[in-house]
Amino acid sequence: MYRNWVTISRFCECQQNLIRSFSLPFSGLPKTNRCVSQRFLSSTSYFTRDYHAAFLPFSKNIHGNTNNHFYYQAGRPTSRLFQCATWLCPSFIISRPHRRYSSSAVELEGLTPIHLWCHETSSYGTLNINAPFNMLIRPLNYEKYPEMNRAFVKFFVPATEEDDSEEGSKRSRWLDLYKMKTSFVQGHLTLTGKLPKDILGERLPPITCLVEVPIKFNINVKVDGEANVSVSNMESDNIFIKCQNGKCLLNNIKTGKLDAYSETGPLECLGVLQGNIRIGCGGDGTLKAQRLLGPDIKCRTESGNIDIADVYSEETIITASEKTVLRLRSCHGKTTININSGNINIKSVEGNLEAITQLGDVEVGLTNTKKEVYACSKHGDVIIGLPKPADMDLDLLAAGFSLSKDFTYLLKSVEKTTDHTRLPLMAIEETVGKRGISIITADAKMGILSIKYQDWLSSMLQ
């Protein structure tokens, strides 16, 4: 019985063939000393490179008999591995030599897997991560796992071209470099990792961890050092992410509440982010987003730039401390912007807006929809782009005006005035088009206020 050898191939197909989870000790063993479970060998396609392994005989009393799990070499058992109460401990681990992982994900190009954990889960739960590794979080493949009851954790390192004699030692060096613990208890999948700082210091080794969980899992992630976090295509109720110096990448996420923050690194949102959103960066970290959608959206940076394409929200609040350039293509709903030092540029305003900078310029383009807009620069210029035709009540105050030829007729409405400090100012109170449709208030007491014609198409092309 012990000399029935099989050839196993295709690593990436092993997940869909595993009915229950076990612990498979491939780590640190030579190719002719592998331990696999006969229960898993429902097909002969498991690994991307061929290996020889012995069928492991199981007794019928698998629940209680713990004497059936052995190493085998040349058809003979070499040592007992561990007690195998498999139904009570649904998890397995696979460690294997380097091999390039075939994946369309850009983040995994040039990487090879060295370690794999699997847990049997429910469709709903929470993923908790506290580790210093690059983290990629993805939903399970629905076609392979329609019941959404598995979780996979895979470790990747840079792929290298080595001969077979060097693979084992190379693999051992990687496995000795980190410590990783996984557990699944009462709906919580917990991953805790450590790196030897006494050896590496603050340097991050090129280790990437791919986590695949049911699409509805909540996410709670904290990574240290230069580690990056990437979350894609999840539909969680709650997502919390905190990075230290690394990048946070969010892609097509639907959630009830999203809270993501990077202390000094950048934060980027691709596709659509939907839900109650709070995202931000500290230090010089920059914030970029394509489309934000939700009832309540908050974005903030300290001194990094903010670049957002479109915001659709009942209420949006954007804040920055200093040296910030805010570029916003369009905003819908009520939007409040407050920057201590920096410029504000909004191409298209479709709802109510309050945009204030203490030091810098403000430029906004308006559409001919009902709205209330207040644009203010304490020490800088303000530029207002009006549609043609426009139906707006203007209340403008500045040290001086610059009007395009389409609005030179407003010069006859200019009045001289002063503020409470008796600073000489110029004011315009005039209605363009129909009265009572939109109210536009602009303030540039220490700068020039410009009014120009701008249609929707030209604003999008700028």
C-alpha angles and dihedrals in degrees: 000000000000094000096062099113122188133193115232125198143165110053096197094060095057093086097065092047097053110101096176130016123251137167111256115194104213093135115115097353126128117245094260093052106065128142120209134161120246089218089068098048095088087134136013096243114095113113136043091230125046118256134172118237136166125239108249113220116229124197119227091249094071094150096061107017110089097170098083103081114091142151114248128202123175088351096305128103111247103184142344111260110199143308110289110212087154102167091054094047108041101186136102137190128206125189118181142164121277120287129157111261114229106222134140091220111110091215092063099047111125093013131116129202120245104166137030133187126186130191131184107231143168122257091257126048145106130276112212118189130179109166143121095235133103104266128208114186119192137163121254118265103266094207093055096039109027091164091057093220104133137079124196129194116191129183120211133188132180112290117239133185106246136154119248094258091063099043096080095052092044091051092048091054091054093046090051091052099071144026121221130178126188130186139166114207126161095341095316119116105197126192119187121179137178138188126203101254090182087068104029101029109195094333116119114223115221095263120141125191119203115199120191115189137160110292094244096054117125114235129221111173133171122173129181136219119355094341117134129216125211122183121181139180097352125150101200130157092223132018124182121179130174125180128183109204100338133093124270115210121188121185128185100334128171114193145148092232131007123188115176127164136169117197097212106345131088126269122210130185119198126191115352127340110195127187140044098329132197115171132161151150134219129212113008093335114139127219123216128175137168104199129358118190128179148091095269125026128176125181127177142167135176104219103337126106123258120218117178127166104198136358123193110181145130088233129009126184121189121181136173134175107215148333092024131149112200117198117182121173097195138349127196125193125012112340127185121188125182122174125172095204126005147059129289121209121178119174100193130016113196099169142020115320139190112183120175132171124177094206120016143042131299123208122177133172118210133204125211096260127114110277148134116233131184117183119179138172116183092196110014146043131297124211121192121192112202126195122238115263096028130185104198143132109226125208107177131173126178147134087254143351134234112192127184119229090264091064105032089114087074089071090080088063095054114122129185117236143149136228127229090284090053092246108162110245141168124231136193124194109178142135121235112201115330121009124239099023101103133000118216119189121180131177128192104154093163098036149031123293113210128196119195141161116258127168123205095254095051091049091054093049096052 
